[in-house]
Amino acid sequence: MNIFSRIHQIGFWTAWLKLKNLLFPSDPQVIMAASTNGAYQYLHKYRYVLQKHNEEWIDSGERNKTIWTCWLQGEQQAPVIVQKCLQSIRENNKDYKVVVIDETNLDNFVSFPDYIIEKYKKGIISRTHFSDLIRLELLDVYGGVWIDSTFFLTGPLPEYITQPPFFCYQRRPFGHMMMGNPLLAAHKTHPLVQDAKRLLFEYWEHEDRLVSYPIFHLFFTLMYEESARDRALMNNIPYVPVELMDVMLYCLNKPYSPQLWQHLTSLTPLHKLTYRFQRYGVDVNKEGTIYQHVLNQ
């Protein structure tokens, strides 16, 4: 069907509205997808990093029962909701060692090239993106489970996270993003961890700007598309949709009821919350909400 037949089929006005929204999108998701698509094309220049490392990986099967998390300013300086999340991680995983990384103990566990530290101190690398490097370095050297400090747990880590050699949440490909990184589990020296780390280190060695906020996610897609080894490893990751961890987040303003709480906690024991309440419209002063119930746990 040619373009004129299509216009005749749907009508001129509908065709104009579609063209207008294509050229001048107003939907935030469409805008984000366009932005990340452009960034992904730019990041293709770093695919040479993957071509240097395609050796077969032999899994030792060694599991490190350590949960890593991070609040760089120090746990005592964290918002109340973050402190509550850290408490829940400890209480629900007593058979794990829980390590909270901050700026005072970071050097006890990992080290970084000088250019990384220099760019972090200058603010070129933000705390958020520095934590991306921290989680990859920890998992590469030690293995274990990385959990963002805004995860509220209502039960122990499921076996689909603790048993495979590597786990991350996944999503339908959107804007060249196909995974989430708030929770990662890996055996040490896992190739997916090492390749993501190599790409990010190479990027920050040569760049003084952030091409896209979800750069970690975009590099993971690059690994899938450009490395046959990484693609095979990713295809073996148990599929758990990233949306599952967000369900409680979007219910924080809802009135608490035992039935709703039972529903939320039966879906998953892992709930990604936030301390940026305005972004998600959470009224922290509203009584009787799911948010208030979380604080009272």
Beta strands, then each sheet from edge to edge (+ up, - down):
strand 1: 66-70
strand 2: 97-101
strand 3: 144-147
strand 4: 151-153
strand 5: 166-174
strand 6: 177-186
strand 7: 270-272
sheet 1: 2+ 1+ 3+ 6- 5+
sheet 2: 4+ 7-
end
